[in-house]
């Protein structure tokens, strides 16, 4: 049953992630944002299967809740009309396909060169928050701080973009 749920959540994550970018149903950015919510919820399902319940709850509460509300606020704040939306150009498609090809090549080489796949030992405390916090603030402190500064810059950018001209 666990394998079936893994394949179901993985397929849903990939499908909804694809529909965020290339949505054949609607050109409305709100529809893409809703598919992003479904992608995040599917990822939370994968975290539950890994018995990382805290990460699944944080994934849903923080990303599907707070971040998506911010995205929808910005999308509706700009209120782009259909004729004002940017058309897809050939350069964007070509660079996107090259990027996807490069990422797939890197993933396939990493998987094929991995000799540790059969010798992975399960973690001692599955889903515990204390080892996660220690690892986050000891081993990954610099990326954590860079991400916090990036989010601060994004919030300041949203505030500046939402201001009206006071001329």
ABEGO torsion letter per residue (X at the ends): XAAAAAAAAAAAAAAAAAAAABBAABABAAAAAAAAAAAAAAAAAAAAAAGBAAAAAAAAAAAAAAAAAAAAAAAAAAGBBAAABBBBBAAAAAAAAAAAAAAAAAAAAAAAABAAAAABBBBABBGBAAAAAAAAAAAAAAAAAAAAAAAAAAAAAAAAAABBBAX
